Amino acid sequence: MVRNYTVRALTAPVVLFCLFLAAIPAKAQIEDTGKLIQSGIDDTNILIREYLKPAARGFGAGLNAGWFNSASTHKVLGFDVTFRLNAAIVPETDKAFNIADLGLQKLTLANSGSGISPTVSGNNENGPEVVVRETVELMGGMQHTLELARFTMPAGSGFGYVPTPMIQASVGLPMGTDIIIRMMPTYTIDEFGSFSLWGLGAKHDLKTWLPGGDLIPFDLSVMAGYTSFKTSVGYKVEPGSGTYEVDPNNYDRPGTWDGQRLDIGSNAFTVNALIGKTFPFITLYGGVGYETSTMEIASIGNYPIVIPEQIGQMYTGNRELDIITDPLDIQIRGTNHFRALAGLRLKLLILTISADYTVADYSMASVGVGISFR
């Protein structure tokens, strides 16, 4: 039985992912990302990893930022609550990728020309047209190449930054130590999905261990922090337009494409050595640090894909619809490792306003506002 189907793009997870990146204005540019799944499991994982790489790396860098706005620690039971907006700057090298360099199995350029395609943070222009082909052996040993899909690579957002908002609180403990907490209980947005975040950090005053530490005219401390972010997104990817053989007992049954879900998790860890000086109203601080981050993206459920039709051990030369289960299993590691930063904080009574800049592979600008009782 031959049927025609209408494409439904993989929109919901991409929109939600952008919301978590503080509403990057890219929905219109990347709502067609779902068509990449037509490339098959291996090629799809490679393409989506390359396309989302700057968002994942920038988001990981953002989770590692904003832990402090001074090098000093609180007095016992002193505390602060701060809202901070971090913006990672995507380097030019991560704003595009070359399809020809990815070693894809079935997907190639449809026409001669450049294989350069934008990432999610790249130019707001469509990438090249690509085609998915597979060569099979028909009866008699004849080779036959089938075109399984053809589409244009998605455009970038034209926005070369990855914002990450953060709310946290810290409280002073004995022995010159602060405990820092980030917490966002599981929250659900209708039609998008659920997300949660938690983080735990500590900052310690090194002068407590130095002879005559109270006489040192500047603040000296170390801090470490870990942040975990998780989201689960429900969405719908159905068979695309085209003519191919369909088994109604499998693909036309109600619920075949239900339960599709995208799970995203990000973990980030940082440790920093800080130095600072407090003046009336103004505090200067800086430091060096090390950080790591990882984002994992997995799809759950059944998804449609077009494959060469096969009867027994022989290919017919036609196409048919097939089901692939849990096709995405992507891990993207952050590039930031060593970093250096400098910043200042302005305090007016209990109100604090701070800003700092971090130099790294993904450099970071950060601003914050909060209240502080030191």
Secondary structure, DSSP 8 states (H G I E B T S, - for coil): -EE--------HHHHHHHHHTT--S-HHHHTTGGGGGGG-HHHHHHHHHHHHHHHHHHHHHHHTS-S-S-S----TT-EEEEEEEEEEE--GGGSEEEGGGS--SSEEESSSS--EEE-TTS-SS---EEEEEEEEE-GGG-EEEEEEEEEE-----S--EEEEEEEEEEEEETTTEEEEEEEEEEEEETTTEEEEEEEEEEEEEGGGGSTTGGG-SSEEEEEEEEEEEEEEEE------SS-EE--TTTTSSTTTTTT-EEEEEEEEEEEEEEEEEE-SSEEEEEEEEEEEEEEEEEEESEEEEEEEEEETTEEEEEEEEEEEES--EEEEE----EEEEEEEEEEETTEEEEEEEEESTT-EEEEEEEEEE-
